[in-house]
Amino acid sequence: MGAPAFVQRHLGPDAADRARMLQVLDVGSLEELVDAAVPAEIRMTEPLALPAALSEDAVQAELAALAALNVPGRAMIGLGYHGTLTPPVIRRGVLENPAWYTAYTPYQPEISQGRLEMLLTFQTMVADLTGLATAGSSLLDEATAVAEAVGVARRQVRKGSVVLVDGGILPQSLAVLQTRALAQDITVVSTDDLVSGLQRHEAFAVVVQTPASDGSLRSVEELTLIAAKAHENGAQVIAAADLLALTLLPAPGEWGADIAVGSTQRFGVPLFYGGPHAGYIAVRAGMERQLPGRLVGVSQDRLGTPAFRLALQTREQHIRREKATSNICTAQVLLAVTAAAYAVYHGPDGLRAIAEQIARNARRLAAAVIAAGFELTSDTFFDTIGVRAEGDAAAIVARARTRGVHLRQVSPDTVGVSVGEDATEADLAAVAEDFGATLGAEEAGATGQPERATAYLTHPVFHSYRSETAMMRYLRALADRDFALDRGMIPLGSCTMKLNPAAAMEPISYPGFANLHPFVPAADARGYAALIHRLEEQLVAVTGYDRVSLQPNAGSQGEFAGLMAVRAYHRSRGEQHRTVCLIPASAHGTNAASAAMAGMDVVVVKTAPDGSIDPDDLAAKVARHADELAVIMITYPSTHGVYEARVADLCALVHDAGGQVYVDGANLNALMGLAQPGRFGADVSHLNLHKTFAIPHGGGGPGVGPVAVRDHLAPFLPGHPVVPDAGPAGSAAVIAAAPWGSAGILPISYAFIALLGPDLRLASETAVLSANYLARRLSERYPILYTGESGFVAHECIVDLRPMTKATGITVDDVAKRLIDHGFHAPTMSFPVAGTLMVEPTESESLAELDRFVTAMLAIADEAQAVASGQWPADDNPLVNAPHTLAEVSGDTWEHPYPRSLAAFPAGDVRGAVSAGAVEKYFPAVARIDQAFGDRNLVCSCPPIEAYASS
Ligand SMILES: *Cc1c(COP(=O)(O)O)cnc(C)c1O
């Protein structure tokens, strides 16, 4: 007997439900549905070449064995990654809590107040510590943050093409910046003498790393001089700064930096073999509208209650496309939440105490090695010392390794020792002994900078939750304000909000995976090496490509990596004039933004009335640009949720003109086991492991966006300056800070694929079945915008609300907000077509939950009709007033022309959203939010504490 196969746990509808759904579609079997929906010419004929599905227990045993092959020891390597202690209340309450990790990006702010509050806290923390006016709500890592900052400076300073970079910059930051510069006509000049560099070059920006990668710190006088010289020359100053050091040292904003960037990893986020970690960016006043990535701001709701929401959303790549400030979409929300929670829990005094202890321990080590006759490379440092050890560096590092401590061999003559929060007295004593020294109480060295004089983290949020009970309840209170997958369906087209299996989640906390530094010797990362290899093989088997790189840490970064590979490929053949990138009008905004970053010229291809790529326009554009054609980027199935029949012809047409074909793999959930982009004509794709392969969305990140290619593009996949084995020999493309990007969450996708094996196909088939079932049921009242030639959609469908809006005045927004009253997260709004909703149920939602959604949508259609017929006024009805808060429906006055019960329990069931798969009535913390008010009155750090009193 035994437990049922995992696939039965993963799929929402069971066999009987599937039969019922097929009946509604009037189709005999799943096979018949798929035969009708998926064009025969691209269908796989053989089963997926994956091992048979494993049980949860077996997968976890395998991953535990792999984790045990890694040797985390005590990581004292530094270089942007530092030992830290994740407070258990935060690990359990956030990182391991589905209420936090299964949330979606907070585009629907009314149901996202908890994570928006924590992100605002993150922004406040970063702004305070850097001494700058406004911080964004996370970037992908420190290296990409440096590159984004250089991009901001370039747009601000429209002269010169040189960026001057500190010789002490982290090697991975330099490499990522150089990769971005390749396609942007930017020259990166690296020098230790930034002041004279500024005299020699007409630079638009200067990047200062503080502390430098060798641990040394410049004096504030020198930093001030660099900033003054830069400003004299019209250049901007970017500080890549360690946030923890800034609890002790003068803030970049105080010595003249315009922008500060870095990592928040050492604020309680595990090393994770390089990621995921939240990068940060902050800018001085007046530059907030240039910030790349997302920005949380304060606004107010319909009832005047202060409320949080994403500010300046018009800047998103969706709207600005190739003119966007950045291609960033998925960022690192869960890790930003973790870092902010760490600051909330420790408070300013706690953070300062941690920093002081680290600095003191570094000084004690310095004194010990000096007493033993060694010299330091710098007398000024915070946490990292360089020890000169003529010819002995390798031996010392090897000795430390046998005692379980990872040091850094900087050169044959220099050892780097970086102290983290986790270093114990025994670790420090062992390190001293490795140098033949004895650790004592004496200290040597100093920061060389005055103590920080300005206060930080003064807001009450950093002082109110300092006991574990208080913190536990605060985390719970915030999570309770949010609607995540642990409450009900999040039917977001293009985003694939499927189950994130607990069995796949648990292994990321195994110490062998969580605590490994990305730059340990290969022999100490054998578990990760095997995991990465196996996952790459799985992805090759699913996609039909030849090679995969797991380095890109979001879909957007996979796009950039893929396009840079195409660019390098053309150049390797002497065809550097191929710079045109064809992109269909319906494409996701990141496509165009990534193409612009890769130095390509975007040419838009029209959409035909049936939603497919207009074949005549495509032929015309290919003919017109044949000589310069670099690549076409298509999404398959299309963003319209349809399997286009002639995709293979399209690939051939582009190939004949000498171009490459990029298939955006965000919709791979419709293809697993059914068709393979790598076989039906594409050359390159990115995948979204945080969509198709069960990595949770985290409220807007982390993600993994692997790039998959056919053989001819494999030499151009990403590499890494510190870990060359991470990519092909001689690779010029470095996309992310860490060699394997967000390595720490790869166990999730590996486990997911291992748990399903060839049944991935059943997952895709069920996703297609569920989408078609919803389309059919909803078509009773709403037109379904596009279907394939067979009349079926793929794994998602576009529900056209425009006729209803025209007839009743009820908008997409009203429907989305009323769905909250019903206990649903709204579908994707107005993408790819304005005035519509794109619904993707995924394979994980039960038939009962699908039916509950249909009931809600039909009830909404009735309510809209009632508005049109005059039963309720256009400006006072359950739709325009949605969502309804508990405070409003239980208030002492109620003056609306519909009853309270209808406001709160629109489906008629007083228990609200109760049904299989969904729990209890969900009330949003705030009513509908006024977006324009917040953009007019931009506030992007924690408001006075009264604002929190809303619930
Ligand atoms: C989600 C998505 C992307 C971007 O992926 P991120 O991981 O958010 O950067 C690109 N294209 C499509 C079609 C998507 O749905």
PDBQT file of the ligand as one rigid body, heavy atoms in Angstrom, charges set to zero:
ROOT
HETATM    1  C1  LIG A1001       7.780  36.415 -15.196  1.00  0.00    +0.000 C 
HETATM    2  C2  LIG A1001       8.103  36.662 -16.601  1.00  0.00    +0.000 A 
HETATM    3  C3  LIG A1001       9.344  37.192 -16.992  1.00  0.00    +0.000 A 
HETATM    4  C4  LIG A1001      10.365  37.756 -16.013  1.00  0.00    +0.000 C 
HETATM    5  O1  LIG A1001      10.794  36.898 -15.037  1.00  0.00    +0.000 OA
HETATM    6  P1  LIG A1001      11.355  37.444 -13.655  1.00  0.00    +0.000 P 
HETATM    7  O2  LIG A1001      11.837  36.250 -12.956  1.00  0.00    +0.000 OA
HETATM    8  O3  LIG A1001      10.223  38.115 -12.956  1.00  0.00    +0.000 OA
HETATM    9  O4  LIG A1001      12.447  38.411 -13.942  1.00  0.00    +0.000 OA
HETATM   10  C5  LIG A1001       9.622  37.294 -18.330  1.00  0.00    +0.000 A 
HETATM   11  N1  LIG A1001       8.724  36.922 -19.253  1.00  0.00    +0.000 NA
HETATM   12  C6  LIG A1001       7.495  36.430 -18.921  1.00  0.00    +0.000 A 
HETATM   13  C7  LIG A1001       6.538  36.045 -19.997  1.00  0.00    +0.000 C 
HETATM   14  C8  LIG A1001       7.146  36.297 -17.591  1.00  0.00    +0.000 A 
HETATM   15  O5  LIG A1001       5.937  35.841 -17.254  1.00  0.00    +0.000 OA
ENDROOT
TORSDOF 0
